[in-house]
Amino acid sequence: MLLRIAEIIFPVFAIAGIGWLYARRKQPDLTMVNDLNMDVLSPLLVFWALTSKPFSASEYLDLSIGGAAVILGSGLLLLPVIPLLKVQIKTLLPPMMFTNVANMGIPLALSAFGESALQAAVLLFVLEMVLHFTVGLYILDHRTRPWVLLRMPIVAAMGVGLLCAFIGWRPPAPVLDTTKLLGEAAIPLMLFTLGARFNQIGLDHWRIGLWGALLCPLSGVIAALLVIPWLDLSPQHTGQLLLYGALPPAVLNYLIAERYRQEPEKVAAIVLIGNLGSLIAVPLTLYFALPA
């Protein structure tokens, strides 16, 4: 089992490590690469995942409810703790709720459960994006309006993919092959840019970073364990939901904190140390989440 866990997590962290080493040497500007991934490659991955195989919304309803419960539940569990840490709610709560589902969650799900886990992993990714750009932005600024989602290519791709699945239309094979080739490029690129981004993040606020590294997977897994008995999940979806709860904070939290000027230095430390802490949290969770 330990060897299997090592085989699962090694490629994920190795690609991120290569990105970090490259960024230390070249100091690249990854703005265009990130825009390409978010505007083109990731939406194509979402569309292909939803249309390449028969898709039933009812099959993923309980998993979607569980994913939303993990995000919102982890936030509720940590609300009483935040005042004890003497940190602003707007600084700590979003990184604890919105985790690395894209850069780390999708590759880990594919490595751990196989290609059959892709549709579920993509749905959990889109669900988090929707909640991040509604609930997450509302936490930072109550004046934020949710229609910003309508301008996101990922949400548009999800809508078109779900419509195709609902009416039972499968795109022609050349279209699916094209979207698959481009969409699959999004996954290693996510990991590479994740590692490269860490080269720009400091450790000035390491104490709050350590607390975040502990509380993020702990609250997520507890929220998953609380909701799983109430849901009708397959063993694979149960494992995916537990893995979903154990993921570290998303790098996107740092970018958004920078934009909203919400103590970005502290958020950066939370994100960086949280992802380093996932070297412990993720293998531990996989030990219990993997099928025998």
DAQUIZI-V117065 format. One record per backbone hydrogen bond with DSSP energy under -1.0 kcal/mol. CO is the residue of the C=O (numbers start at 1). NH is the residue of the N-H. E is the energy in kcal/mol with one decimal. If there is no record, write none. Layout:
CO,NH,E + CO,NH,E
This chain:
1,5,-2.3 + 2,6,-2.3 + 3,7,-2.3 + 4,8,-1.6 + 5,9,-2.4 + 6,10,-2.1 + 9,13,-2.3 + 10,14,-2.7 + 11,15,-2.2 + 12,16,-1.6 + 13,17,-2.2 + 14,18,-2.2 + 15,19,-2.1 + 16,20,-2.1 + 17,21,-2.5 + 18,22,-2.6 + 19,23,-2.3 + 20,24,-2.1 + 21,25,-1.5 + 22,26,-2.9 + 23,27,-2.0 + 30,34,-2.8 + 31,35,-2.4 + 32,36,-2.5 + 33,37,-2.2 + 34,38,-2.6 + 35,39,-2.7 + 36,40,-2.0 + 36,41,-1.8 + 37,42,-3.1 + 40,44,-1.9 + 41,45,-2.1 + 42,46,-2.4 + 43,47,-2.6 + 44,48,-2.7 + 45,49,-2.4 + 46,50,-1.7 + 47,51,-1.3 + 48,52,-2.4 + 60,64,-2.4 + 61,65,-2.3 + 62,66,-2.5 + 63,67,-2.6 + 64,68,-2.3 + 65,69,-2.3 + 66,70,-2.2 + 67,71,-1.9 + 68,72,-2.7 + 69,73,-2.5 + 70,74,-2.0 + 71,75,-1.3 + 72,76,-2.0 + 73,77,-2.6 + 74,78,-1.4 + 78,82,-1.9 + 82,85,-1.0 + 82,87,-1.0 + 88,92,-2.0 + 89,93,-2.4 + 92,96,-1.4 + 93,97,-1.8 + 94,98,-2.8 + 98,250,-2.0 + 99,101,-2.5 + 100,104,-1.3 + 100,105,-2.3 + 101,106,-1.6 + 104,108,-2.3 + 105,109,-2.5 + 106,110,-2.4 + 107,111,-2.4 + 108,112,-2.7 + 109,113,-2.8 + 110,114,-1.6 + 114,117,-2.0 + 115,118,-1.9 + 117,121,-2.5 + 118,122,-2.9 + 119,123,-2.3 + 120,124,-2.3 + 121,125,-1.8 + 122,126,-2.7 + 123,127,-2.7 + 124,128,-2.1 + 125,129,-2.2 + 126,130,-2.5 + 127,131,-2.3 + 128,132,-3.0 + 129,133,-2.2 + 131,136,-2.3 + 132,137,-1.0 + 134,138,-1.9 + 135,139,-2.0 + 136,140,-1.3 + 137,141,-2.7 + 141,144,-2.0 + 145,148,-1.3 + 146,149,-2.2 + 147,150,-1.1 + 148,151,-1.3 + 149,152,-2.1 + 152,156,-2.0 + 153,157,-2.8 + 154,158,-2.1 + 155,159,-2.4 + 156,160,-2.4 + 157,161,-2.6 + 158,162,-2.8 + 159,163,-2.0 + 160,164,-2.4 + 161,165,-2.2 + 162,166,-2.4 + 163,167,-2.2 + 164,169,-2.2 + 172,176,-2.2 + 173,177,-2.9 + 174,178,-2.0 + 175,179,-2.5 + 176,180,-2.4 + 177,181,-2.4 + 178,182,-2.1 + 179,183,-2.7 + 180,184,-2.8 + 183,186,-1.5 + 185,189,-1.5 + 186,190,-2.2 + 187,191,-1.8 + 188,192,-2.6 + 189,193,-2.5 + 190,194,-1.8 + 191,195,-2.1 + 192,196,-2.2 + 193,197,-2.4 + 194,198,-1.3 + 197,200,-1.9 + 198,201,-1.2 + 205,209,-1.4 + 206,210,-2.3 + 207,211,-2.0 + 208,212,-2.3 + 209,213,-2.3 + 210,214,-1.5 + 211,215,-3.1 + 212,216,-2.4 + 214,218,-1.3 + 215,219,-2.8 + 216,220,-1.9 + 217,221,-2.6 + 218,222,-2.2 + 219,223,-2.4 + 220,224,-2.0 + 221,225,-2.8 + 222,226,-2.1 + 223,227,-1.4 + 224,228,-2.3 + 227,230,-1.4 + 228,231,-1.8 + 231,233,-1.1 + 234,238,-2.5 + 235,239,-2.2 + 236,240,-2.4 + 237,241,-2.3 + 238,242,-2.0 + 239,243,-2.4 + 240,244,-2.6 + 241,245,-1.9 + 242,246,-1.1 + 248,100,-3.0 + 250,253,-1.4 + 251,254,-1.1 + 251,255,-1.5 + 252,256,-2.5 + 253,257,-2.5 + 254,258,-2.1 + 255,259,-1.8 + 256,260,-2.4 + 257,262,-2.5 + 263,267,-2.0 + 264,268,-2.5 + 265,269,-1.8 + 266,270,-2.3 + 267,271,-2.5 + 268,272,-2.8 + 269,273,-2.5 + 270,274,-1.7 + 271,275,-2.1 + 272,276,-2.0 + 273,277,-2.6 + 276,279,-1.5 + 277,280,-2.0 + 277,281,-2.1 + 278,282,-1.9 + 280,284,-1.8 + 281,285,-2.2 + 282,286,-2.9 + 283,287,-1.9 + 285,289,-2.3 + 286,290,-2.5
